[in-house]
Structure formats: C-alpha cells, structure tokens
Amino acid sequence: MGSEDIAKLAREAYAAYETKDRQLLENLISPDFTFTSPYDDHIDRATYFERCWPNSTTTKAIRIEKLFVQGDEAFVMYELERFEGTGARNTEFLRFRGDKLVSADVYFGRELPKK
C-alpha cells in the first residue's frame, strides 16, 4: 500500500470516533490488533473495544494536526474535542498490515481547557 492509502486508513479510524461508527472501526482493525497507552499495555482487540470505544460517546471532533506516513506506519498528532467543551492533544503511532490496523501506541498530551 502507498502512503496515501495508509493516510486514508488512519483518517477513517479517527472519523469512526466522530461518527460513532463502530462497524467502520471493526472493519479497519486486525483480529490480532494490540493497543498500548499510559493506561494499557498491549491490550487485545476485544479489550480495546471494551475499554476505549466507549470514549466515542464523549467525542465531538478529532482534528488531525499532523500525519506522517513511512511505509506501513503512521504518526498522527490530533486535537480531540469533547461534547462538554474540554479537549486533549494526543499523538499516536499506528502500524498497518495491508489494509488493517495492527497496533496503536498512544501518547497523551495535556488536557485543553473548555472553549
């Protein structure tokens, strides 16, 4: 896959949170997907959907600020806006195999004040 394809897949994953389209995200994520964050150490796909997907209900928007692709990997920095008005800035390192997301490593940024 080319860089444009990987960038498109990454954008679709974030769009799923905005549109609350779990099926879209399930179609993008590989069965052997792992997720790592300051709170999660290589959790599997089922645990990811159990712990992380519920955050979509509080997510109003995700604005991608930077997206760099090299091979089958993407580095994304984005600002998340919650319905309550607060937000956060995070970075994620994504790895793909073909058209499936196989891992995400999340690095939390600071909380942003209400707008």
Stockholm file with secondary structure:
# STOCKHOLM 1.0

chainA/1-115         MGSEDIAKLAREAYAAYETKDRQLLENLISPDFTFTSPYDDHIDRATYFERCWPNSTTTKAIRIEKLFVQGDEAFVMYELERFEGTGARNTEFLRFRGDKLVSADVYFGRELPKK
#=GR chainA/1-115 SS CCHHHHHHHHHHHHHHHHHTCHHHHHHHEEEEEEEEETTEEEEEHHHHHHHTGGGGGGEEEEEEEEEEEETTEEEEEEEEEETTSCEEEEEEEEEEETTEEEEEEEEEEEEECCC
#=GC SS_cons         CCHHHHHHHHHHHHHHHHHTCHHHHHHHEEEEEEEEETTEEEEEHHHHHHHTGGGGGGEEEEEEEEEEEETTEEEEEEEEEETTSCEEEEEEEEEEETTEEEEEEEEEEEEECCC
//
